Amino acid sequence: MKLFQKILFLLAAWSLCAAAAARSPVVVDTFPPAKGAKTPQYTVDADARRLDSKQLGMALAAVAKDKKRGPATPVAVLVDPALSLNDIDALARAVRLSGMKNARYFVYQHERAMVVEFVPGNPDNAFPRSRLDSEVMAAPK
């Protein structure tokens, strides 16, 4: 899928608030690790250079510090479905640590031309162990 098509899908799915309407979104595209590599690579906007997570964090931090754009600039992260959960967690951490406050994550499937939004996070927060234990203990026997 070409970058232009990904951006069109993204903009179709994007709900802009009034504060974000004046800012153009930053589009981060992800690529699975190359053969022999251990970490995924990223591109920012239409720049073809591949970045590692440290370089991605520095690029997004520069956007966050920019007076015209700032940390409220929308960030659309297009996640390749081949990435592992650990890679997605590391990506979300890099975006969070860069200072960007308005990041949204989308998974795209090449063959179906579909985009799905998701929220990365710690699975323990979604299903806390204490809640699961209490529900299991309270279940009728």
NORBEL-V148680 format. One record per residue. N is the residue number from 1. NEAR is the number of other ideal C-beta (glycine too) atoms within 8 Angstrom. Layout:
BEGIN
N|NEAR, N|NEAR
END
This chain:
BEGIN
1|6, 2|5, 3|8, 4|6, 5|9, 6|14, 7|9, 8|8, 9|11, 10|14, 11|7, 12|6, 13|9, 14|10, 15|4, 16|7, 17|6, 18|5, 19|6, 20|12, 21|7, 22|4, 23|10, 24|4, 25|11, 26|13, 27|12, 28|14, 29|9, 30|14, 31|10, 32|8, 33|9, 34|7, 35|4, 36|3, 37|7, 38|3, 39|9, 40|12, 41|12, 42|15, 43|12, 44|11, 45|6, 46|4, 47|6, 48|5, 49|5, 50|7, 51|11, 52|8, 53|12, 54|7, 55|9, 56|16, 57|12, 58|9, 59|10, 60|17, 61|10, 62|8, 63|12, 64|13, 65|6, 66|8, 67|4, 68|4, 69|8, 70|9, 71|8, 72|9, 73|15, 74|13, 75|13, 76|13, 77|12, 78|14, 79|13, 80|11, 81|7, 82|4, 83|11, 84|5, 85|5, 86|6, 87|12, 88|12, 89|10, 90|10, 91|17, 92|12, 93|8, 94|13, 95|15, 96|8, 97|7, 98|13, 99|9, 100|14, 101|6, 102|10, 103|12, 104|10, 105|12, 106|14, 107|11, 108|14, 109|8, 110|6, 111|4, 112|5, 113|8, 114|6, 115|11, 116|7, 117|8, 118|8, 119|5, 120|8, 121|7, 122|6, 123|6, 124|7, 125|6, 126|6, 127|7, 128|7, 129|7, 130|6, 131|8, 132|9, 133|8, 134|8, 135|8, 136|7, 137|6, 138|5, 139|6, 140|2, 141|2
END
